[in-house]
Amino acid sequence: MQQSPLLLVAKIGRLIGVNGGLKLHIMSDFPSIFVPKASFHTKSFGTLCIHSFHSAKNLVQFEGYISRESAAKLVHCELYSTLEESKAMCELKEGEFLWEEIIGANVCDRFENGELRLGKIKDIERIGTLDYLLVETDLALVDKGLNKQFFIPNIEHFVLSLSPQSVFTRNAFGILEQS
């Protein structure tokens, strides 16, 4: 059985105070997952369990690390969850998906008289407040001299619908031609 990939949800920052408080830099769109008793994976310290979390200040303490000296070891540590754990912790609305679910989806640009397969979602990047879909261009289009990859802004003007299986776009072929 293939192990689920780990998704980065937060990075631990500097120490705050004398009781093992740490600044938490949240990378997730769902800050509600950071609650006492929630567990996250790390690459260096195994699993960490939240002892307390102050959401207004993003101040976290972990079980077993409640002194300044012990918590200092966790500075710059990254917190991860699996896709399954993330889906269980997050309250997604109808039509909402985690980024990891969208990666690998086919991208098709729709026209009045049909559609054109542009490629697959390779990654998603957030620049400022806007998400961009990084598309690995279909080989048939690359063979015609178009770029191997390009970005589509995730806005209504370009993205018609989005699901784990497919992303339907409008005018995205123009972005590819101009990139």
Disulfide bonds with the S-S distance in Angstrom:
none
